[in-house]
């Protein structure tokens, strides 16, 4: 199981307008691979949703062509298992939500840019 969220980079805000917390360092996640769901203009996928992956979401994303459970040693990726915390693309999480397959989210670790695609009320309804 991943550690509970802790403070991330100063100045980054979460969807609640508070300091962004770390999503996971085991496995290491985030666009910057620093444990945080921070983003920048180069992150076209907007990897800002910190979720707790479950079996249903892993199967769903695999069926969509992105097998997050498969290890990729060349990229230092161990593969995810249910219970891991992971920064997912806001559009992929929204797609999973629309298909009834969205995993739970950790609000204090979801970067504020998430709100460009996903309403706060939707995230709150899926928060742990």
N, C-alpha and C positions, 0 to 999 in steps of 0.2 A: 504494500500500500504506500502511496506517496505521502510525503510529509504534509502537514497542514500548511496553508498559505502563510507566508511571512512577508515583511516589507520588501518591496522591489525598489526600482530606481526612483529616487526623489524627483518630484515634478510630474510623474505619470499618474493619471487619474483612472479610476475604475468607473463602471456604469452607474455607481451610486454617487459619484463626484468626490470620492475619498481617495486616499493614497492607494495605488495599485499594489496588490499583494502578489507574491510568487505563486505560480500555478504548480510547478513541479520541477525538481532537480533530479529525481529518480523515478522514471527516466527524465533526462534533460529535455525540455520542450521549449517552444517559442520560436518565432521568426529569427531571433538573434541567438537561439540556443543558449539562453541565459536563465531559463526557468520562468520567465515572465512572458505574458501574452501581449507585449508591447508591439507596436507596429511603426512603419514609416512609409513614405510614398513608394518605395520599391516593393513593398509587400502587397502585390496585387490580389492575393488571396485573402487578405485581412485576417490573419491568424490571431484573432483577439478573443475568442470564446474559450474560457477555461472550463472544461467539462470533465466529468468522471465517466470514463468510457465503460460501457457494459457490453455484454455478449450481443445483444440485439443491434446496437450501434456498430460494433465491429463487423458483424455480418452485413449490415446495411451498406456501410461504406465500402466493403470489399465488393459487393454486388455493383456498386457504382464505379468500380475500377481503381479504388485506392485501398489496398490491403494493408491496414495499419497494424494487423497482428503478425505480419510476416517480418522477421528480422532482416535487416539490410546491413550486415557487418561492415561493408565498404564505406558506409555513411555513418557508422557508429550508432546505428539504430537497432535497439534490442527487440523491437516488436512490442506491441501493447497487449495487455491482458486486462480483463475486467477489473475495475477498481483503480486503474491507473488514472492519473490526472494528465490532461493533454490539451494544448492550445489548438483548436480546430478553426478552420476558415468559417467566418460568419455566414457566408453563403451556403456552405455545406451543412452547417448546423441548422440553418433556416429551412433548407431543403428537407433535412431529416425531420424537422418539426412538422412541416407540411404533410409529410408522409407518415406521421405518427411514430417516428423512430428516434426522436431527439433524446440524447442522454442528459442527465442532470448537469447543471452548471454551478460554478462557484462564483457568485456575484462579485466578491471583493477582488477576484483575480481576472475578471473580464475587463479588458481595456475599453475606455469610453467610446472609441470609434465604432464599437459594436453597435451602438445605438443608431448609426447611419443606416443599418439594414434590419435590425431586430428591435421591436419595441420593448421598453423596460418591463412592461407588464407581462410579456411573454416569457422573458428571462426569469422574472420573479416567480412565475408559476412553475418553473422547472428548476428552481434553486434548491440546493441542499444546505 
